[in-house]
């Protein structure tokens, strides 16, 4: 989604909200966290975004809800199967994971932890036959850093990372919704929770992790990142906090409540790449965050949105944020981005596939592909 009109940053219904200032307001963060600790999502959102009492904004996504309605649903807890994220082969709900397992999942993505080590610990401390072990095996099996680039792309711990407010709200949702990550058992449920429209309108479709943002910074290597289909600009905003030069491009066909940046270029992505001054993005990194427009048919071709952008792109590095299962949220209905690139784009080499903090019922990852001189060659394999 993207904001109609596009360029003006801020929050609908909150004239005073300024993302650049608010993200560094430690007191505002503490107030929001205090509300979240008491499962007061409505008050946490209202306080952090300075929304008026009795807010009546309608959040349109898969469903349409008010903030007060979502709080009522949060108050119901696991009633009516609202927290049944994991199912056996017969489709029967499995017991929810423990809070300890949920915390261990959240810890994987903290800037203060070593992600590979946390993932291994997540697996080694899991009980046999548990959902946690299934999640750990799934994440470990999917994770990939090209052997020739392991050292370069390994992200060290950070003592003072740039603020990432979406991560705070996501972590609360994992605790409240009794979620400890994606696995085959969670792929059997195709529904999400009513909290998701709130998060999407305020922050976007996917939570950027510290590791993902740093990997993109390293991969960009001083080049501009073209965030095409940038939506409300949260990924652009966060990449800029990590000192990455980013240009955001979006066609402004959808609505968001919050815009994180004020300089989105309103344009079709293919047409923007074709502009003479952009040279097909030949000296840029192409970033596609949740290109769900391509999940159906565009231009008469399934996955046309993603296919057309890749055909128009003249550079050598593509990063895609989307699903690593088969729910259709990476631009293709029946295959993941990695499967598409392997089957139909043999000139590209996958150098990164890392899990992202996934919302309950989802399974998100960052993929990075390179071609030409930047693509690692088999002879470049080194001991990791």
C-alpha positions as CSV (number, residue, x, y, z in Angstrom):
1,X,0.0,0.0,0.0
2,X,1.0,3.6,-0.3
3,X,-0.5,7.0,0.6
4,X,-2.7,8.8,-1.8
5,X,-1.0,12.0,-2.6
6,X,2.2,10.4,-1.3
7,X,4.7,13.0,-0.4
8,X,3.6,14.4,2.9
9,X,5.0,12.7,6.0
10,X,3.0,12.4,9.2
11,X,0.0,10.6,10.7
12,X,-3.7,11.2,9.7
13,X,-5.5,12.6,12.7
14,X,-2.3,13.7,14.4
15,X,-1.1,17.0,13.0
16,X,1.8,17.2,15.5
17,X,3.3,13.8,14.7
18,X,6.8,14.1,13.1
19,X,8.5,10.7,12.5
20,X,12.0,12.2,12.6
21,X,11.5,13.7,16.0
22,X,9.3,11.0,17.6
23,X,11.5,8.1,16.8
24,X,14.2,9.6,19.1
25,X,11.7,10.5,21.9
26,X,12.8,8.0,24.7
27,X,10.0,9.1,27.0
28,X,7.4,8.4,24.3
29,X,8.8,5.0,23.8
30,X,8.8,4.2,27.5
31,X,5.1,5.3,27.7
32,X,4.2,3.1,24.8
33,X,6.1,0.1,26.2
34,X,4.3,0.6,29.6
35,X,0.9,0.3,27.9
36,X,2.0,-2.7,25.9
37,X,3.1,-4.5,29.0
38,X,-0.5,-4.2,30.2
39,X,-1.8,-5.3,26.7
40,X,-3.2,-1.8,26.1
41,X,-2.5,-1.7,22.3
42,X,-5.0,1.1,21.7
43,X,-3.3,3.3,24.3
44,X,0.2,2.4,23.1
45,X,-0.6,3.4,19.6
46,X,-2.5,6.5,20.6
47,X,0.3,7.7,22.9
48,X,3.1,7.1,20.5
49,X,1.4,8.6,17.5
50,X,-0.3,11.4,19.5
51,X,-3.8,10.4,18.4
52,X,-7.0,12.1,19.8
53,X,-9.2,10.4,22.4
54,X,-12.1,8.6,20.7
55,X,-10.2,8.1,17.5
56,X,-12.5,6.9,14.7
57,X,-10.0,6.2,11.9
58,X,-11.0,3.1,9.9
59,X,-8.1,0.8,9.2
60,X,-8.7,-0.8,5.8
61,X,-6.7,-4.0,5.0
62,X,-8.0,-7.5,4.7
63,X,-10.7,-6.4,7.0
64,X,-11.8,-2.9,8.2
65,X,-11.5,-2.1,11.9
66,X,-11.3,0.7,14.4
67,X,-8.6,0.9,17.0
68,X,-11.1,0.4,19.8
69,X,-12.5,-2.7,18.1
70,X,-9.1,-4.2,17.9
71,X,-8.5,-3.6,21.5
72,X,-11.7,-5.4,22.3
73,X,-10.5,-8.4,20.3
74,X,-7.1,-8.3,22.1
75,X,-8.9,-8.4,25.4
76,X,-10.6,-11.7,24.3
77,X,-7.2,-13.4,24.3
78,X,-7.3,-16.9,22.8
79,X,-11.1,-17.1,22.8
80,X,-12.6,-18.6,19.6
81,X,-9.3,-19.9,18.4
82,X,-7.8,-16.4,18.0
83,X,-4.3,-17.7,19.0
84,X,-4.5,-21.1,17.3
85,X,-1.5,-20.5,14.9
86,X,-0.2,-24.1,14.9
87,X,-2.1,-27.1,13.5
88,X,-1.3,-30.8,13.1
89,X,-1.8,-32.7,9.8
90,X,-5.5,-33.2,10.7
91,X,-6.0,-29.5,11.0
92,X,-6.4,-29.7,14.8
93,X,-5.0,-26.8,16.9
94,X,-1.9,-27.5,18.8
95,X,-1.2,-26.1,22.3
96,X,0.3,-22.6,22.2
97,X,4.1,-22.3,22.8
98,X,5.3,-21.2,26.2
99,X,6.2,-17.5,26.9
100,X,9.8,-18.7,27.3
101,X,9.7,-20.1,23.7
102,X,8.2,-16.8,22.5
103,X,10.9,-14.8,24.2
104,X,13.6,-17.0,22.7
105,X,12.1,-16.3,19.2
106,X,12.1,-12.6,19.8
107,X,15.7,-12.7,21.0
108,X,16.9,-14.0,17.7
109,X,16.2,-10.6,16.1
110,X,17.5,-8.3,18.8
111,X,20.4,-6.1,17.8
112,X,22.1,-7.1,21.1
113,X,22.3,-10.8,20.2
114,X,24.3,-12.7,17.6
115,X,21.6,-14.0,15.2
116,X,23.2,-17.3,14.1
117,X,24.1,-18.2,17.7
118,X,20.6,-17.3,18.9
119,X,19.1,-19.5,16.3
120,X,21.2,-22.4,17.3
121,X,20.3,-21.9,20.9
122,X,16.7,-21.6,20.0
123,X,17.0,-25.1,18.5
124,X,19.2,-26.7,21.1
125,X,17.0,-25.7,24.0
126,X,13.8,-26.8,22.4
127,X,11.9,-29.8,23.6
128,X,11.6,-32.8,21.3
129,X,8.4,-32.7,19.3
130,X,7.6,-29.1,20.3
131,X,6.5,-26.3,18.0
132,X,9.6,-24.4,19.0
133,X,11.8,-27.2,17.6
134,X,9.8,-27.2,14.4
135,X,10.2,-23.4,14.1
136,X,13.9,-23.7,14.8
137,X,14.5,-26.4,12.2
138,X,12.5,-24.4,9.6
139,X,14.4,-21.2,10.2
140,X,17.8,-22.9,10.2
141,X,17.0,-24.8,7.0
142,X,15.9,-21.6,5.2
143,X,18.7,-19.4,6.4
144,X,21.5,-18.8,3.8
145,X,24.5,-16.6,3.5
146,X,26.6,-17.4,0.5
147,X,29.8,-19.2,1.7
148,X,32.0,-16.7,-0.2
149,X,30.4,-13.8,1.7
150,X,29.7,-15.2,5.2
151,X,32.4,-13.1,6.8
152,X,31.4,-9.9,5.0
153,X,27.7,-10.3,5.7
154,X,28.0,-11.4,9.3
155,X,26.5,-8.6,11.5
156,X,28.1,-7.9,14.9
157,X,26.0,-7.0,18.0
158,X,25.1,-3.3,18.4
159,X,25.1,-1.4,21.7
160,X,23.2,1.6,20.4
161,X,21.3,0.7,17.3
162,X,19.0,3.2,15.5
163,X,15.5,3.2,17.1
164,X,13.1,0.7,15.4
165,X,9.6,1.3,16.9
166,X,7.9,-1.3,14.8
167,X,10.1,-4.0,16.5
168,X,8.7,-2.9,19.9
169,X,5.1,-3.4,18.8
170,X,5.9,-6.6,16.9
171,X,7.6,-8.1,20.0
172,X,4.5,-7.3,22.1
173,X,2.2,-8.9,19.5
174,X,4.3,-12.1,19.6
175,X,3.9,-12.3,23.3
176,X,0.2,-11.4,23.4
177,X,-0.8,-13.7,20.5
178,X,1.3,-16.6,21.8
179,X,3.5,-16.9,18.7
180,X,7.0,-18.3,18.5
181,X,7.7,-18.2,14.8
182,X,6.8,-19.8,11.5
183,X,7.0,-23.6,10.7
184,X,5.1,-26.2,8.6
185,X,2.4,-26.3,11.4
186,X,1.7,-22.6,11.1
187,X,1.5,-22.7,7.3
188,X,-1.6,-24.8,7.7
189,X,-3.5,-21.7,9.0
190,X,-4.0,-19.0,6.4
191,X,-5.5,-16.3,8.6
192,X,-3.9,-13.6,10.6
193,X,-5.1,-11.4,13.5
194,X,-7.0,-8.1,13.6
195,X,-3.9,-6.4,15.0
196,X,-2.3,-6.7,11.6
197,X,-4.2,-3.8,9.9
198,X,-3.2,-1.5,12.7
199,X,0.5,-2.4,12.3
200,X,0.3,-2.2,8.5
201,X,-1.2,1.3,8.5
202,X,1.2,2.6,11.0
203,X,4.4,0.8,10.1
204,X,4.0,-1.3,7.0
205,X,3.8,-5.0,5.9
206,X,7.0,-6.4,7.4
207,X,9.3,-5.6,10.3
208,X,12.9,-4.8,9.4
209,X,15.4,-6.4,11.7
210,X,18.7,-4.9,12.6
211,X,20.5,-7.7,10.8
212,X,18.5,-7.2,7.6
213,X,19.1,-3.4,7.6
214,X,22.8,-3.9,8.2
215,X,23.1,-6.5,5.5
216,X,21.4,-4.2,3.0
217,X,23.8,-1.4,4.0
218,X,26.8,-3.7,3.4
219,X,25.4,-5.0,0.1
220,X,24.6,-1.5,-1.1
221,X,28.3,-0.6,-0.6
222,X,27.7,3.1,-1.0
223,X,25.2,2.8,-3.8
224,X,21.7,4.2,-3.8
225,X,19.0,1.8,-2.9
226,X,15.8,2.2,-5.0
227,X,12.9,1.1,-2.8
228,X,10.3,0.5,-5.5
229,X,6.8,0.0,-4.2
230,X,7.9,1.7,-1.0
231,X,4.5,2.1,0.5
232,X,4.5,4.4,3.5
233,X,8.3,4.4,3.5
234,X,9.1,2.7,6.8
235,X,11.9,0.5,5.2
236,X,13.3,3.6,3.5
237,X,13.1,5.5,6.8
238,X,15.0,2.8,8.7
239,X,17.6,2.3,6.0
240,X,18.3,6.0,6.2
241,X,18.8,5.7,9.9
242,X,21.5,3.1,9.0
243,X,23.2,5.7,6.8
244,X,22.0,4.2,3.5
245,X,21.1,6.5,0.6
246,X,17.6,5.5,-0.5
247,X,15.1,6.8,-3.1
248,X,11.5,5.7,-2.5
249,X,9.3,5.1,-5.5
250,X,5.6,4.2,-5.3
251,X,2.5,4.5,-7.5
252,X,0.3,5.8,-4.6
253,X,-2.6,3.5,-5.3
254,X,-3.3,2.6,-1.7
255,X,-3.9,4.3,1.7
256,X,-1.7,4.4,4.8
257,X,-2.4,6.2,8.0
258,X,1.2,7.1,8.6
259,X,3.8,8.2,6.1
260,X,7.4,8.0,7.4
261,X,9.1,10.0,4.7
262,X,8.1,13.1,2.7
263,X,10.0,12.6,-0.5
264,X,8.4,9.6,-2.1
265,X,8.6,9.7,-5.9
266,X,5.1,9.0,-7.2
267,X,5.6,6.9,-10.3
268,X,5.2,3.4,-11.8
269,X,8.4,1.5,-11.0
270,X,9.1,0.4,-14.5
271,X,8.6,3.9,-15.9
272,X,10.8,5.4,-13.2
273,X,13.7,3.0,-14.0
274,X,13.3,3.8,-17.7
275,X,13.9,7.5,-17.1
276,X,17.1,8.6,-18.8
277,X,18.7,9.9,-15.6
278,X,18.1,6.6,-13.8
279,X,19.8,4.4,-16.4
280,X,17.6,1.4,-15.6
281,X,19.0,1.5,-12.1
282,X,22.3,0.3,-13.4
283,X,24.2,1.8,-10.5
284,X,21.6,1.1,-7.8
285,X,20.3,-1.7,-5.6
286,X,16.7,-2.6,-6.4
287,X,14.6,-3.2,-3.2
288,X,11.1,-4.7,-3.4
289,X,9.3,-4.9,0.0
290,X,6.3,-7.2,-0.1
291,X,5.5,-6.9,-3.8
292,X,2.1,-8.5,-3.3
293,X,0.7,-6.6,-6.4
294,X,2.5,-9.3,-8.4
295,X,0.8,-12.1,-6.5
296,X,-1.9,-12.2,-9.2
297,X,-1.9,-11.4,-12.9
298,X,-0.3,-8.2,-14.1
299,X,0.1,-7.5,-17.8
300,X,-1.5,-10.8,-18.6
301,X,1.3,-12.7,-16.8
302,X,1.2,-14.3,-13.3
303,X,3.7,-12.4,-11.1
304,X,3.8,-9.6,-13.8
305,X,4.6,-6.8,-11.4
306,X,7.9,-8.5,-10.2
307,X,8.8,-9.9,-13.6
308,X,8.4,-6.5,-15.3
309,X,10.6,-4.8,-12.7
310,X,13.3,-7.3,-13.0
311,X,13.2,-7.1,-16.8
312,X,13.5,-3.3,-16.6
313,X,16.3,-3.3,-14.0
314,X,19.8,-3.0,-15.5
315,X,21.7,-3.3,-12.2
316,X,23.3,-6.3,-10.5
317,X,21.8,-6.5,-7.0
318,X,18.1,-7.2,-6.1
319,X,16.8,-7.4,-2.6
320,X,13.3,-8.7,-1.9
321,X,11.3,-8.8,1.3
322,X,8.5,-11.3,1.4
323,X,7.4,-14.8,2.3
324,X,9.5,-17.9,2.4
325,X,6.5,-20.1,2.3
326,X,3.9,-20.5,-0.4
327,X,1.2,-18.0,0.7
328,X,1.7,-15.8,-2.3
329,X,3.3,-12.8,-0.7
330,X,6.5,-12.5,-2.7
331,X,5.0,-11.6,-6.1
332,X,4.1,-15.1,-7.2
333,X,1.2,-17.3,-6.4
334,X,2.8,-20.7,-6.4
335,X,6.5,-20.1,-5.6
336,X,8.8,-18.1,-3.4
337,X,11.2,-15.5,-4.8
338,X,14.1,-17.9,-4.4
339,X,12.3,-20.6,-6.4
340,X,11.4,-18.1,-9.1
341,X,14.9,-16.8,-9.5
342,X,16.4,-20.4,-9.6
343,X,13.9,-21.6,-12.2
344,X,13.6,-18.6,-14.5
345,X,16.6,-16.3,-13.7
346,X,19.6,-18.5,-13.8
347,X,22.1,-15.6,-14.2
348,X,21.3,-14.5,-10.7
349,X,23.0,-16.0,-7.6
350,X,21.2,-16.0,-4.2
351,X,23.6,-14.6,-1.6
352,X,21.2,-14.0,1.3
353,X,18.1,-15.5,2.7
354,X,17.5,-14.7,6.3
355,X,14.3,-14.8,8.4
356,X,12.7,-11.6,9.5
357,X,10.6,-10.9,12.6
358,X,7.3,-12.5,11.3
359,X,3.9,-11.5,12.4
360,X,1.7,-14.3,13.8
361,X,0.7,-16.6,11.0
362,X,3.3,-15.2,8.5
363,X,6.8,-16.3,7.4
364,X,8.9,-13.3,6.2
365,X,12.4,-13.2,5.0
366,X,15.0,-11.0,3.2
367,X,16.3,-12.3,-0.1
368,X,19.3,-10.8,-1.9
369,X,20.4,-11.9,-5.4
370,X,23.4,-10.7,-7.5
371,X,24.5,-11.2,-11.1
372,X,27.5,-10.3,-13.3
373,X,30.8,-9.3,-11.7
374,X,29.3,-8.9,-8.2
375,X,27.9,-12.4,-8.1
376,X,30.3,-14.7,-6.2
377,X,31.8,-17.5,-8.3
378,X,32.3,-21.1,-7.2
379,X,36.1,-20.5,-7.1
380,X,35.5,-17.8,-4.5
381,X,34.2,-20.2,-1.8
382,X,35.9,-19.8,1.4
383,X,35.8,-21.5,4.8
384,X,33.1,-19.7,6.9
